[in-house]
Amino acid sequence: MNSYTIKIADYELKLRCGLTPEQLNATAKKVDDCIKLICSKSTNITKTEAAILCALEFCSMADAAEQNAG
């Protein structure tokens, strides 16, 4: 496990994971981009609400991929 500090939606997070720095940065960028996109579409949404919507979207995509694989 490697220790990292990443920044998503202006929040600094410290975590340990088995990803390479490149993999983690690519994943963090996807999440950050998703939050920024949702926030850009609505002036009254918080970053926390946008993060929850991103989590729902990503989980929905993962579920669809599992169903298509099986």
Secondary structure in CASP SS format (residue, H / E / C, confidence):
PFRMAT SS
TARGET T0000
AUTHOR 0000-0000-0000
METHOD secondary structure of the structure
MODEL  1
M C 1.00
N E 1.00
S E 1.00
Y E 1.00
T E 1.00
I E 1.00
K E 1.00
I E 1.00
A C 1.00
D C 1.00
Y E 1.00
E E 1.00
L E 1.00
K E 1.00
L E 1.00
R E 1.00
C E 1.00
G C 1.00
L C 1.00
T C 1.00
P H 1.00
E H 1.00
Q H 1.00
L H 1.00
N H 1.00
A H 1.00
T H 1.00
A H 1.00
K H 1.00
K H 1.00
V H 1.00
D H 1.00
D H 1.00
C H 1.00
I H 1.00
K H 1.00
L H 1.00
I H 1.00
C H 1.00
S H 1.00
K H 1.00
S C 1.00
T C 1.00
N C 1.00
I C 1.00
T C 1.00
K H 1.00
T H 1.00
E H 1.00
A H 1.00
A H 1.00
I H 1.00
L H 1.00
C H 1.00
A H 1.00
L H 1.00
E H 1.00
F H 1.00
C H 1.00
S H 1.00
M H 1.00
A H 1.00
D H 1.00
A H 1.00
A H 1.00
E H 1.00
Q H 1.00
N H 1.00
A H 1.00
G C 1.00
END
